Amino acid sequence: MYPKEANDLRLVFSKNIARRIREFRIEKGYNQPQFAYKIGADIKTLQKWEGGTRVNLYSAVFMIASAFGCEPHIFFCIVPKSPKTGLDRPKNF
């Protein structure tokens, strides 16, 4: 088992990735059903990813990157807030 601090850090990291997935979807102008279809995921799975309740967010990142032809690392970096939503987003969205 991981120590409590490691679990807390993993939770924070997962929540940040989940927020970036949502931000990416909004920046691209998709609603959840459209985005889920585009990346080949079930709508409920996408909702869990965006809510941070799905454990395997790494597969989500690679599915999204593949569907949109972008680099997966954009979901892992710390960046300024989006003027559109107020959420953090990578500069190359």
C-alpha positions in Angstrom: 0.0 0.0 0.0 1.0 3.6 -0.5 1.4 6.0 2.4 -1.4 8.4 2.9 0.6 11.3 1.4 1.2 9.4 -1.8 -2.5 8.6 -2.1 -3.4 12.3 -1.5 -0.9 13.3 -4.2 -2.4 10.7 -6.6 -5.9 12.1 -6.0 -4.7 15.7 -6.7 -3.0 14.5 -9.8 -6.0 12.6 -11.0 -8.3 15.6 -10.4 -6.0 17.9 -12.4 -6.0 15.5 -15.3 -9.8 15.2 -15.1 -10.1 19.0 -15.1 -7.8 19.2 -18.1 -9.9 16.7 -20.0 -13.0 18.7 -19.4 -11.2 21.9 -20.3 -9.9 20.4 -23.6 -13.4 19.3 -24.5 -14.8 22.8 -23.9 -12.0 24.5 -25.7 -12.7 22.3 -28.8 -16.4 23.1 -28.7 -17.8 19.7 -28.0 -20.5 18.6 -25.6 -20.0 15.4 -23.7 -21.9 13.1 -26.1 -20.1 14.5 -29.2 -16.7 14.3 -27.5 -17.3 10.7 -26.3 -18.2 9.7 -29.8 -15.2 11.5 -31.3 -12.8 9.7 -29.0 -14.6 6.3 -29.1 -15.6 6.2 -25.4 -18.9 5.7 -23.7 -20.6 8.8 -22.4 -20.7 7.4 -18.8 -17.0 6.7 -19.0 -16.3 10.2 -20.2 -18.3 11.6 -17.3 -16.3 9.5 -14.8 -13.1 10.7 -16.4 -14.1 14.4 -16.2 -15.3 13.8 -12.6 -12.0 12.3 -11.6 -13.7 9.1 -10.4 -12.3 6.9 -13.0 -8.9 5.5 -12.0 -7.3 4.9 -15.4 -7.1 8.5 -16.7 -3.9 7.7 -18.5 -5.8 5.6 -21.1 -8.2 8.5 -21.5 -5.4 10.9 -22.2 -4.0 8.7 -24.9 -7.4 8.1 -26.5 -8.0 11.8 -26.6 -4.6 12.6 -27.9 -4.9 10.0 -30.7 -8.4 11.3 -31.7 -7.3 14.9 -31.9 -3.7 14.4 -33.1 -2.2 16.2 -30.2 0.6 15.3 -27.7 -0.6 13.6 -24.5 1.8 15.7 -22.3 -0.6 18.7 -22.6 -2.8 17.0 -20.1 0.0 16.8 -17.5 1.4 20.3 -17.4 0.7 23.2 -15.1 -0.4 26.3 -17.1 -2.3 29.6 -17.0 -6.1 29.6 -16.6 -8.4 29.6 -19.6 -10.2 32.9 -20.2 -13.2 31.0 -21.4 -13.8 28.8 -18.4 -11.3 29.9 -15.7 -9.8 26.5 -15.5 -6.1 25.7 -16.0 -5.2 24.7 -19.6 -2.1 24.0 -21.6 -1.0 26.8 -23.9 -1.1 24.6 -27.0 -4.8 23.5 -26.8 
